[in-house]
Every structure is written in structure tokens, then in C-alpha cells.
Amino acid sequence: MTTYASLVDATSEDIQTVQELAVIWGELQNGFTDHDAELIDSYAMLGTHDFLIIFEVPDGDGATKAALTLREHGLSTHTMEIQNMDDFASIVDEI
């Protein structure tokens, strides 16, 4: 499984209240499950972005489906592959 992080922004035109976001959150979790994505963790953020979502998928197609699941609920995303530092260090050692 490959790990991805999505920086997420909730747009005011699609999400009017915190309660709407809570409803959408359940739908997002179901959408991730439907696309073989495992939600690892999620955080609310202060600053440039509203949320950080970390998930694992079997391949790039799964990452695209997970990102599109976020977008179809009115959330703007920036999704990228991430690696833990131990795995990164192993790759660096091979160079």
C-alpha cells in the first residue's frame, strides 16, 4: 500500500456550517472504503489549509479515486505521496 496526504480546503459555497461538514465526513469515509482506500488519520488545521487527511491505497488509481471523492463533496485538495522517514532513509542509503 502507498501512503498519501491530502491538504484539504472547505469552500464556503459548498459547506455552510460545521454540521454539514460532519455529515460529509461520514460520506467521505464510506467513499474511501468503496475505493479500497484506508483512512489512516485526519486532522483539522489552523493556517493555509483546513484539514490534513492521510490514507493508504494500493495504487495511483486508488489515490486518484480518493482525491476525487473529496472533490465531489466540494472540498478542494492537494494530494501527494508521502513516505515515513525510515523508508526514506533506506532509499537514501541505496544511492
Rosetta blueprint (number, residue, H / E / L):
1 M L
2 T E
3 T E
4 Y E
5 A E
6 S E
7 L E
8 V E
9 D E
10 A E
11 T L
12 S L
13 E L
14 D L
15 I L
16 Q L
17 T L
18 V H
19 Q H
20 E H
21 L H
22 A H
23 V H
24 I H
25 W H
26 G H
27 E H
28 L H
29 Q H
30 N H
31 G H
32 F H
33 T H
34 D H
35 H L
36 D L
37 A L
38 E E
39 L E
40 I E
41 D E
42 S E
43 Y E
44 A E
45 M L
46 L L
47 G L
48 T L
49 H L
50 D L
51 F E
52 L E
53 I E
54 I E
55 F E
56 E E
57 V E
58 P L
59 D L
60 G H
61 D H
62 G H
63 A H
64 T H
65 K H
66 A H
67 A H
68 L H
69 T H
70 L H
71 R H
72 E L
73 H L
74 G L
75 L E
76 S E
77 T E
78 H E
79 T E
80 M E
81 E E
82 I E
83 Q L
84 N L
85 M H
86 D H
87 D H
88 F H
89 A H
90 S H
91 I H
92 V H
93 D H
94 E L
95 I L
